[in-house]
């Protein structure tokens, strides 16, 4: 954030920041810096989705929220096929989607987050062009998928990765396409 602030105040200092990082990494023998696209969703785990919607709507003016109950069969969580059921609510806030998640039953990172931390910011979502390639690259850097599912009939797949090692926030990677979806 501080770097982005500096770039907004002195754009000339930052115009070639990415190129300079890549050039410096190549000269030092290190891998170039890895970059994700801008995030497009904030995921907040809540105990009671109706109470959370009322709060975010009345206090901050977020909404309207679209609410749905979701059941996921055969979702892979920490290497095992699991089932989970949850309520989700979605609202758009400019370019960012707010997702409220209320775990109802089963195993998921959302349920584990709620049990361990209580309510709060759980994940940021990033849209990626090729989920498989992204997971391979992250794996080379020690970041592994912990929760994933593919929906070929909807042309989408997602994976949450264990980015919470530092900072406590998971990253969700989502690919929307009709080809080359991970299984």
Beta strands, then each sheet from edge to edge (+ up, - down):
strand 1: 39-45
strand 2: 66-77
strand 3: 80-93
strand 4: 96-106
strand 5: 120-127
strand 6: 145-151
strand 7: 156-161
strand 8: 170-176
sheet 1: 1+ 4+ 3- 2+ 6- 7+ 8- 5- 1+
end
